[in-house]
Amino acid sequence: MPGAGIWRTKSVEQSIADTDEPGTRLRRDLTAWDLTVFGVAVVVGAGIFTLTARTAGNVAGPSISLAFVLAAAACGLAALCYAEFASAVPVAGSAYTFSYATFGEFVAWIIGWDLILEFALASAVVAKGWSLYLGNVIGAAGSTTAHLGPIAFDWGALVIIGAITLVLAIGTKVSSRVSAVITAIKIIVVLLVIVVGAFYVKKENYSPYVPPAEGAASTASGVHQSLFSFFTGAGGSTYGWYGLLAAASLVFFAFIGFDVVATTAEETKNPQKALPRGILGSLAIVTVLYVGVTLVLTGMVKYTDLRSGSPLVGDSSATLATAFEAHGITWAQWVINFGGLAGLTTVVMVMMLGQTRVLFAMSRDGLMPRGLAKTGKKGTPVRITLIVGGVVALLAGFFPMGTLEEMVNIGTLFAFVLVCIGVMVLRRTRPDLPRGFRVPLMPVVPIVAVLACLWLMLNLSVETWIRFVVWMALGVAVYFSYGYRKSVLGRRLNAPVEPAPQPERASLPV
């Protein structure tokens, strides 16, 4: 049975030294601007066109804009911790690498296993969403589903994943350029929506800003209710201050993805400065965009018109296009579909990039097969990229995602909690370590960030927690059967120490 070896830590110096290992070296091409583009690319997705309207109508009313501010504040606290960690440990792997330097190998494996789940499922789920938007754009919803005998598959998802896999295999800089172009397109669409919608805003639609609370429409019970409700028996409410807080929990997930920026630390030219700027800059930009969209949305129509079942919405869910259709702006649907298509393209790209970099870091450490960490002539882990592309294509093309979307959320929040705790540990154990950025008000900011993330995790369903625990248990089995024995750090520590050569004694005269 493994002993204390599972808590062995990999020093920051060793992690940085390993980045120059021949054959597994990544190319440093990225700037602060590239990282900001990646952050905006992954956070601004289809959610800005759908999540905002649905949450405003059913949960928060006009206060949805304040809910986004609260969610951004919680996310920003975690972003500060990521920024310090990434500037101090500029190595691929994000939370996995950070945990290896603070908590030890076993916790690092757990978080790496968690990130594998997060990025793979997120890439697959978003690819299926991209396929739906493609069907809307070409004017034949559902046409992206084909049949191979009795087997149905989503060819639209396969197309986008195949194209993105090719771009990522060519190189990170090319990926950044493609992402920049597509991100520019979707930001133009979002700004167009804000500018045009502003002409139809009516002040009276914002009143009351926090609508009176109503009984919750949800009747979820058993494993379908939140963990908080399961243990406390507390019910929820629609609107009111409880609805505002519930909305903040929901829209928090619109910000998920900025942590992917930290996975590119090893490919950044000046990581000590570029990483904090990229992480915090991208978060600031997307917050402004989200708040702008929600203010326009709730100003264009009364929040009650966005409720499910209202005459304007009917049996479907409200989207941003719903508010424009209410004013006879019929072309908005096409523009929003096009923006969603562009938005999801970059989300899939950056999520898959994060997946490959976490696997790369784990493979270089021997916790996954070392052969996967080989890089091509352009300094790109081509083998891992092709494997990730194949797995994600299989998930998106042939499997329905359903409620597995929540698995992405719990995995991300778990990573946030460990990073926020880890930054406090590293500040205490390695105060001498050079840092390009330091979290202010230490340790208040990380502690508040941990509490905020734990609260959001408690609002996830019991079945999501069960699936998460099962996945983690599988990861523990894989670690003890493979990772613990193959660990490069473990082999270094267990290698026999050769005795130092003894000086020859001068022979005495007889």
C-alpha positions as CSV (number, residue, x, y, z in Angstrom):
1,M,0.0,0.0,0.0
2,P,1.5,3.4,-1.0
3,G,2.6,5.4,2.0
4,A,3.5,9.0,2.3
5,G,4.9,9.0,-1.2
6,I,1.5,10.1,-2.5
7,W,2.1,13.5,-0.9
8,R,5.4,14.1,-2.6
9,T,5.6,17.6,-4.0
10,K,7.3,18.7,-7.1
11,S,9.2,21.9,-6.5
12,V,8.5,25.0,-8.5
13,E,12.1,25.0,-9.7
14,Q,11.8,21.4,-10.9
15,S,8.6,22.2,-12.7
16,I,10.2,25.1,-14.5
17,A,13.3,23.1,-15.3
18,D,11.2,20.3,-16.9
19,T,9.9,22.8,-19.5
20,D,13.3,22.6,-21.2
21,E,13.4,18.9,-21.4
22,P,14.3,17.9,-25.0
23,G,11.5,16.4,-27.0
24,T,8.7,17.7,-24.7
25,R,9.4,21.4,-25.0
26,L,6.5,23.8,-25.9
27,R,7.1,26.8,-28.0
28,R,6.8,30.3,-26.4
29,D,4.7,32.3,-28.9
30,L,1.9,33.9,-26.9
31,T,1.6,37.5,-25.7
32,A,-0.8,39.1,-23.2
33,W,-3.0,40.0,-26.1
34,D,-3.2,36.4,-27.3
35,L,-4.2,35.3,-23.8
36,T,-6.9,38.0,-23.5
37,V,-8.3,36.8,-26.8
38,F,-8.3,33.2,-25.6
39,G,-10.1,34.2,-22.4
40,V,-12.8,36.2,-24.2
41,A,-13.1,33.5,-26.8
42,V,-13.9,30.8,-24.3
43,V,-16.2,32.8,-22.0
44,V,-18.4,34.6,-24.6
45,G,-20.4,31.8,-26.1
46,A,-24.0,31.0,-26.9
47,G,-24.9,31.6,-23.3
48,I,-24.9,35.4,-23.8
49,F,-27.8,34.8,-26.3
50,T,-29.8,32.2,-24.4
51,L,-28.9,32.1,-20.7
52,T,-29.5,35.8,-20.1
53,A,-33.1,35.8,-21.3
54,R,-34.1,32.6,-19.7
55,T,-32.7,33.5,-16.3
56,A,-34.2,37.1,-16.4
57,G,-37.6,35.7,-17.2
58,N,-37.8,32.8,-14.8
59,V,-35.5,33.7,-11.9
60,A,-34.4,37.3,-11.4
61,G,-36.3,39.8,-13.6
62,P,-34.4,43.0,-14.4
63,S,-31.9,42.3,-11.5
64,I,-30.3,39.8,-13.8
65,S,-27.7,42.5,-14.6
66,L,-26.8,42.7,-10.8
67,A,-26.7,38.9,-10.7
68,F,-24.0,39.0,-13.4
69,V,-22.0,41.6,-11.4
70,L,-22.2,39.4,-8.3
71,A,-21.1,36.3,-10.3
72,A,-18.3,38.3,-11.9
73,A,-17.1,39.4,-8.5
74,A,-17.0,35.7,-7.2
75,C,-15.3,34.7,-10.4
76,G,-12.9,37.6,-10.1
77,L,-11.7,36.5,-6.7
78,A,-10.7,33.1,-8.1
79,A,-9.2,34.9,-11.1
80,L,-6.9,36.8,-8.7
81,C,-5.6,33.6,-7.2
82,Y,-5.1,32.0,-10.7
83,A,-3.2,35.1,-11.7
84,E,-0.7,34.9,-8.8
85,F,-0.2,31.2,-9.2
86,A,0.3,31.4,-13.0
87,S,2.9,34.2,-12.6
88,A,4.8,32.2,-10.0
89,V,4.6,28.8,-11.7
90,P,4.5,29.5,-15.5
91,V,4.1,25.8,-16.5
92,A,1.5,24.0,-18.5
93,G,-1.3,22.3,-16.6
94,S,-3.0,25.1,-14.7
95,A,-4.5,23.8,-11.5
96,Y,-2.9,20.4,-11.9
97,T,0.6,21.9,-11.9
98,F,-0.2,24.4,-9.1
99,S,-1.5,21.5,-6.9
100,Y,1.6,19.4,-7.5
101,A,3.7,22.2,-6.1
102,T,1.6,22.7,-3.0
103,F,-0.5,19.7,-2.0
104,G,1.5,16.8,-3.5
105,E,1.2,14.3,-6.3
106,F,-2.1,12.6,-5.2
107,V,-4.1,15.8,-5.1
108,A,-2.4,16.9,-8.3
109,W,-3.6,13.7,-10.0
110,I,-7.1,14.2,-8.6
111,I,-7.4,17.7,-10.0
112,G,-5.8,16.7,-13.3
113,W,-8.3,13.8,-13.6
114,D,-11.0,16.4,-12.7
115,L,-9.9,18.8,-15.4
116,I,-9.8,15.9,-18.0
117,L,-13.5,15.4,-17.3
118,E,-14.3,19.2,-17.3
119,F,-12.6,20.0,-20.6
120,A,-13.6,16.8,-22.5
121,L,-17.3,17.1,-21.6
122,A,-17.3,20.9,-22.1
123,S,-15.8,20.5,-25.6
124,A,-18.3,17.8,-26.6
125,V,-21.4,19.6,-25.2
126,V,-20.4,22.9,-26.9
127,A,-19.7,21.1,-30.2
128,K,-23.2,19.7,-30.1
129,G,-24.6,23.2,-29.4
130,W,-22.5,24.5,-32.4
131,S,-24.2,21.8,-34.6
132,L,-27.6,23.1,-33.5
133,Y,-26.7,26.6,-34.5
134,L,-25.4,25.3,-37.8
135,G,-28.8,23.7,-38.5
136,N,-30.5,27.0,-37.8
137,V,-28.1,29.0,-40.0
138,I,-28.6,26.7,-43.0
139,G,-32.3,26.8,-42.4
140,A,-32.9,23.2,-41.5
141,A,-33.0,22.6,-37.8
142,G,-32.0,19.0,-37.0
143,S,-30.4,18.4,-40.4
144,T,-27.0,17.9,-38.8
145,T,-28.1,14.5,-37.6
146,A,-27.4,11.6,-39.9
147,H,-27.8,7.8,-39.7
148,L,-25.3,5.1,-40.4
149,G,-27.5,2.1,-40.4
150,P,-29.2,2.0,-37.0
151,I,-26.7,4.4,-35.5
152,A,-27.5,8.1,-35.4
153,F,-24.6,10.6,-35.3
154,D,-24.2,14.3,-35.3
155,W,-22.1,15.2,-38.4
156,G,-22.1,18.9,-37.6
157,A,-20.3,18.2,-34.3
158,L,-17.8,16.0,-36.1
159,V,-17.0,18.7,-38.6
160,I,-16.2,21.4,-36.1
161,I,-14.1,19.1,-33.9
162,G,-12.2,17.8,-36.9
163,A,-11.4,21.3,-38.1
164,I,-10.4,22.5,-34.7
165,T,-8.2,19.5,-34.1
166,L,-6.3,20.3,-37.3
167,V,-5.8,23.9,-36.3
168,L,-4.5,23.0,-32.8
169,A,-2.2,20.4,-34.3
170,I,-0.6,23.0,-36.6
171,G,0.4,25.2,-33.7
172,T,-0.8,27.4,-30.8
173,K,0.0,30.7,-32.5
174,V,-2.1,29.7,-35.5
175,S,-4.9,28.8,-33.1
176,S,-4.6,32.2,-31.5
177,R,-4.9,34.0,-34.8
178,V,-7.9,32.0,-35.9
179,S,-9.5,32.5,-32.4
180,A,-8.8,36.3,-32.7
181,V,-10.6,36.6,-36.0
182,I,-13.7,34.6,-34.9
183,T,-13.8,36.4,-31.5
184,A,-13.8,39.7,-33.2
185,I,-16.8,38.6,-35.3
186,K,-18.9,37.5,-32.3
187,I,-18.0,40.7,-30.3
188,I,-19.2,42.8,-33.2
189,V,-22.5,40.8,-33.2
190,V,-22.8,41.4,-29.4
191,L,-22.1,45.1,-29.8
192,L,-24.6,45.3,-32.6
193,V,-27.3,43.7,-30.5
194,I,-26.5,46.2,-27.6
195,V,-26.5,49.3,-29.9
196,V,-29.7,48.4,-31.8
197,G,-31.6,47.2,-28.7
198,A,-30.7,50.4,-26.9
199,F,-33.1,52.3,-29.1
200,Y,-36.0,50.2,-27.9
201,V,-35.3,50.4,-24.2
202,K,-38.1,51.7,-22.0
203,K,-37.4,53.0,-18.5
204,E,-40.6,51.5,-17.0
205,N,-39.5,48.0,-17.9
206,Y,-36.8,48.1,-15.2
207,S,-39.4,48.6,-12.5
208,P,-39.5,46.8,-10.1
209,Y,-35.7,46.1,-10.5
210,V,-36.0,43.3,-7.9
211,P,-39.5,41.9,-8.4
212,P,-41.5,40.6,-5.4
213,A,-40.6,37.0,-4.5
214,E,-42.9,34.2,-5.7
215,G,-43.0,30.5,-4.9
216,A,-40.5,28.5,-6.8
217,A,-41.9,26.8,-9.9
218,S,-39.4,23.9,-9.7
219,T,-40.6,20.7,-8.0
220,A,-37.3,18.9,-8.1
221,S,-36.9,16.2,-5.5
222,G,-34.7,13.3,-4.6
223,V,-31.4,13.3,-6.5
224,H,-32.6,16.0,-8.9
225,Q,-32.8,18.7,-6.2
226,S,-29.7,20.7,-5.1
227,L,-27.4,19.4,-2.4
228,F,-28.3,22.4,-0.2
229,S,-32.0,21.6,-0.5
230,F,-31.4,17.9,0.1
231,F,-29.7,18.5,3.4
232,T,-31.7,21.5,4.7
233,G,-35.1,21.0,3.1
234,A,-35.1,24.6,2.1
235,G,-37.2,25.6,-0.8
236,G,-36.3,28.3,-3.3
237,S,-38.2,31.2,-4.8
238,T,-38.6,33.0,-8.1
239,Y,-37.6,36.7,-8.1
240,G,-36.9,38.5,-4.8
241,W,-33.5,38.6,-3.2
242,Y,-33.3,34.8,-3.1
243,G,-34.1,34.7,-6.8
244,L,-31.3,37.2,-7.4
245,L,-28.8,35.0,-5.5
246,A,-30.0,31.9,-7.3
247,A,-29.6,33.8,-10.6
248,A,-26.0,34.6,-9.6
249,S,-25.4,30.9,-9.1
250,L,-26.8,30.2,-12.5
251,V,-25.0,32.9,-14.5
252,F,-21.7,32.2,-12.8
253,F,-21.3,29.4,-15.2
254,A,-21.3,31.8,-18.1
255,F,-17.9,32.9,-16.9
256,I,-16.4,29.4,-16.7
257,G,-13.4,29.0,-19.0
258,F,-11.1,31.8,-18.1
259,D,-9.0,29.3,-16.2
260,V,-8.0,27.8,-19.5
261,V,-5.8,30.8,-20.0
262,A,-3.5,29.5,-17.2
263,T,-3.0,26.2,-19.1
264,T,-1.0,28.1,-21.8
265,A,1.5,29.5,-19.2
266,E,4.4,27.5,-20.7
267,E,3.8,28.9,-24.2
268,T,3.8,32.6,-23.1
269,K,6.7,34.9,-23.8
270,N,6.6,36.9,-20.6
271,P,4.3,34.8,-18.3
272,Q,5.0,36.8,-15.1
273,K,3.3,39.9,-16.7
274,A,1.2,38.4,-19.6
275,L,-0.7,35.8,-17.6
276,P,-2.3,38.1,-15.0
277,R,-3.1,40.7,-17.7
278,G,-4.7,38.0,-19.9
279,I,-6.8,36.4,-17.1
280,L,-8.0,39.6,-15.5
281,G,-8.3,41.5,-18.8
282,S,-10.5,38.9,-20.4
283,L,-12.7,38.7,-17.3
284,A,-13.3,42.5,-17.3
285,I,-14.2,42.6,-21.0
286,V,-16.8,39.8,-20.8
287,T,-18.3,41.3,-17.7
288,V,-19.0,44.5,-19.5
289,L,-20.5,42.7,-22.4
290,Y,-22.8,40.5,-20.3
291,V,-24.0,43.4,-18.2
292,G,-24.6,45.5,-21.3
293,V,-26.7,42.7,-23.0
294,T,-28.8,42.1,-19.9
295,L,-29.6,45.9,-19.4
296,V,-30.7,46.1,-23.0
297,L,-32.7,42.9,-22.9
298,T,-34.7,43.7,-19.7
299,G,-35.2,47.3,-21.0
300,M,-36.7,46.2,-24.3
301,V,-39.5,44.1,-22.9
302,K,-41.1,43.5,-19.5
303,Y,-39.4,40.6,-17.6
304,T,-42.8,38.8,-17.4
305,D,-42.8,38.5,-21.2
306,L,-39.6,36.5,-21.0
307,R,-41.1,33.9,-18.6
308,S,-41.6,30.4,-19.9
309,G,-45.3,30.0,-20.9
310,S,-45.9,33.7,-21.6
311,P,-47.6,34.6,-24.9
312,L,-44.3,35.9,-26.3
313,V,-42.3,32.8,-25.3
314,G,-44.8,30.0,-25.5
315,D,-43.6,26.4,-24.8
316,S,-40.0,27.2,-25.7
317,S,-37.4,29.1,-23.7
318,A,-36.8,32.8,-24.1
319,T,-33.7,33.9,-26.0
320,L,-32.2,37.3,-26.8
321,A,-34.0,37.1,-30.1
322,T,-37.3,37.0,-28.2
323,A,-37.0,40.7,-27.2
324,F,-36.2,41.7,-30.8
325,E,-39.0,39.8,-32.3
326,A,-41.4,41.6,-29.9
327,H,-40.4,44.8,-31.7
328,G,-40.7,43.3,-35.2
329,I,-36.9,43.1,-35.7
330,T,-37.0,39.8,-37.5
331,W,-33.4,39.9,-38.8
332,A,-32.1,39.6,-35.3
333,Q,-32.7,35.9,-35.2
334,W,-30.3,35.3,-38.1
335,V,-27.7,37.7,-36.6
336,I,-27.9,35.9,-33.2
337,N,-27.6,32.5,-34.8
338,F,-24.6,33.6,-36.7
339,G,-23.1,35.1,-33.5
340,G,-23.8,31.9,-31.6
341,L,-22.1,29.9,-34.3
342,A,-19.0,32.1,-34.2
343,G,-19.1,32.1,-30.4
344,L,-19.2,28.4,-29.9
345,T,-16.4,27.8,-32.5
346,T,-13.9,29.6,-30.3
347,V,-15.3,28.0,-27.1
348,V,-14.6,24.5,-28.5
349,M,-11.2,25.5,-29.7
350,V,-10.0,26.9,-26.3
351,M,-11.6,24.1,-24.3
352,M,-9.8,21.5,-26.4
353,L,-6.5,23.5,-26.1
354,G,-6.9,23.4,-22.3
355,Q,-7.5,19.6,-22.4
356,T,-4.4,18.9,-24.4
357,R,-2.2,21.0,-22.2
358,V,-3.4,19.3,-19.0
359,L,-2.8,15.9,-20.5
360,F,0.6,17.0,-21.7
361,A,1.7,18.1,-18.3
362,M,0.5,14.8,-16.7
363,S,2.2,12.8,-19.4
364,R,5.5,14.6,-19.0
365,D,5.3,13.8,-15.2
366,G,4.7,10.1,-16.0
367,L,1.2,10.0,-14.5
368,M,0.0,9.4,-18.0
369,P,2.1,7.5,-20.7
370,R,5.3,9.5,-21.3
371,G,5.2,8.9,-25.0
372,L,2.2,11.2,-25.3
373,A,4.2,14.2,-24.2
374,K,6.4,14.3,-27.4
375,T,6.1,17.5,-29.3
376,G,6.5,18.0,-33.0
377,K,8.8,20.3,-34.9
378,K,6.6,23.3,-34.1
379,G,6.6,22.6,-30.4
380,T,3.0,21.2,-30.3
381,P,1.9,18.0,-28.6
382,V,0.4,16.5,-31.8
383,R,-0.2,13.0,-30.4
384,I,-2.2,14.3,-27.5
385,T,-4.1,16.7,-29.8
386,L,-5.2,13.9,-32.1
387,I,-6.2,11.7,-29.3
388,V,-8.2,14.4,-27.6
389,G,-9.9,15.3,-30.9
390,G,-10.9,11.7,-31.4
391,V,-12.3,11.2,-27.9
392,V,-14.3,14.5,-28.0
393,A,-15.6,13.7,-31.5
394,L,-16.8,10.3,-30.3
395,L,-18.6,11.9,-27.3
396,A,-20.1,14.7,-29.3
397,G,-21.0,12.7,-32.4
398,F,-22.6,9.7,-30.9
399,F,-23.6,10.4,-27.3
400,P,-26.3,12.7,-25.9
401,M,-24.9,14.9,-23.2
402,G,-28.1,15.7,-21.3
403,T,-27.5,16.6,-17.6
404,L,-23.8,15.9,-17.9
405,E,-23.4,19.6,-18.6
406,E,-23.5,20.1,-14.8
407,M,-20.4,17.9,-14.5
408,V,-18.5,20.7,-16.2
409,N,-19.6,23.1,-13.6
410,I,-18.7,21.0,-10.5
411,G,-15.4,20.1,-12.0
412,T,-14.5,23.8,-12.6
413,L,-15.6,24.9,-9.1
414,F,-13.6,22.1,-7.5
415,A,-10.5,23.3,-9.3
416,F,-11.2,26.9,-8.2
417,V,-11.4,25.8,-4.6
418,L,-8.0,24.0,-4.7
419,V,-6.3,26.9,-6.5
420,C,-7.6,29.5,-4.0
421,I,-6.4,27.3,-1.0
422,G,-3.1,26.5,-2.8
423,V,-2.2,30.2,-3.3
424,M,-2.3,30.7,0.4
425,V,-0.2,27.6,1.0
426,L,2.4,28.6,-1.5
427,R,2.5,32.2,-0.1
428,R,3.4,30.6,3.4
429,T,5.7,27.9,2.2
430,R,7.6,29.8,-0.5
431,P,7.4,33.5,0.4
432,D,10.7,34.0,-1.5
433,L,9.3,32.9,-4.8
434,P,9.3,35.7,-7.5
435,R,5.7,36.6,-8.4
436,G,4.6,38.8,-11.3
437,F,1.3,39.4,-9.5
438,R,0.2,39.2,-5.9
439,V,-3.3,38.6,-4.6
440,P,-4.3,41.7,-2.5
441,L,-5.7,41.4,1.0
442,M,-4.2,38.0,1.6
443,P,-5.7,35.7,3.0
444,V,-9.2,37.4,2.9
445,V,-9.6,37.3,-0.9
446,P,-8.8,33.5,-1.3
447,I,-11.0,32.6,1.7
448,V,-14.0,34.5,0.4
449,A,-13.4,33.0,-3.1
450,V,-13.4,29.5,-1.5
451,L,-16.7,30.2,0.3
452,A,-18.3,31.6,-2.8
453,C,-17.3,28.5,-4.9
454,L,-18.5,26.1,-2.2
455,W,-21.9,27.9,-2.1
456,L,-22.2,27.5,-5.8
457,M,-21.3,23.8,-5.6
458,L,-24.0,23.3,-3.0
459,N,-26.5,24.6,-5.5
460,L,-25.7,21.8,-7.9
461,S,-28.0,18.7,-8.0
462,V,-27.4,15.6,-5.9
463,E,-27.1,13.4,-9.0
464,T,-24.3,15.6,-10.3
465,W,-22.4,15.1,-7.0
466,I,-22.9,11.3,-7.3
467,R,-21.5,11.3,-10.8
468,F,-18.6,13.4,-9.7
469,V,-17.7,11.1,-6.8
470,V,-17.9,8.1,-9.1
471,W,-15.5,9.7,-11.6
472,M,-13.1,10.7,-8.8
473,A,-13.2,7.1,-7.4
474,L,-12.3,5.8,-10.9
475,G,-9.4,8.3,-11.0
476,V,-8.1,7.1,-7.6
477,A,-8.0,3.5,-9.0
478,V,-6.1,4.6,-12.1
479,Y,-3.6,6.5,-10.1
480,F,-2.7,3.6,-7.8
481,S,-2.6,1.1,-10.6
482,Y,-0.5,3.2,-13.0
483,G,0.4,6.8,-12.1
484,Y,1.9,6.1,-8.7
485,R,4.3,3.4,-10.1
486,K,5.2,5.4,-13.3
487,S,5.7,8.8,-11.7
488,V,8.8,10.5,-12.8
489,L,9.1,12.4,-9.5
490,G,8.7,9.1,-7.6
491,R,11.5,7.5,-9.6
492,R,13.8,10.4,-8.9
493,L,13.1,10.3,-5.2
494,N,13.5,6.5,-5.1
495,A,16.6,6.3,-7.2
496,P,19.6,4.8,-5.3
497,V,22.1,7.4,-4.3
498,E,25.6,6.5,-5.5
499,P,28.2,6.8,-2.8
500,A,30.6,9.7,-3.3
501,P,34.1,8.5,-4.5
502,Q,36.6,8.3,-1.6
503,P,40.0,9.9,-2.0
504,E,42.8,7.4,-2.5
505,R,45.0,7.0,0.6
506,A,48.7,7.5,0.1
507,S,50.6,4.3,0.6
508,L,52.9,4.2,3.5
509,P,56.6,3.3,2.9
510,V,57.5,-0.2,4.1
